[in-house]
């Protein structure tokens, strides 16, 4: 394996191409900062919705809903443990998504 100026690893070439592409799209520093803030808000939203969906189906407020009193057939569905588990699973998926985004933060905002 040659180590000269023309031989770069595919990973470093990919990172360089991503950084070049990012600079071409978001050349302005202000726009770059706005992108970082929006990214942070998105991750915060993922965690907030994830925690809510993970825990809320198991609280008393889930079953004490006036909509469930009006529609008894909806009560049978919403109080089913499988439905509660499915909603909690969506919350877990949001938490995993937020964690994945944080771990891969450098891919979206490479150091220049």
Secondary structure, 3 states (H helix, E strand, C coil): CCCCCCCCCHHHHHHHHHHHHHHHHCCCHHHHHHHHHHHHHHHHHHHHHHHHHHHHHHCHHHHCCHHHHHCHHHHHHHCCHHHHHHHHHHHHHHHHHHHHHHHCHHHHCCCC
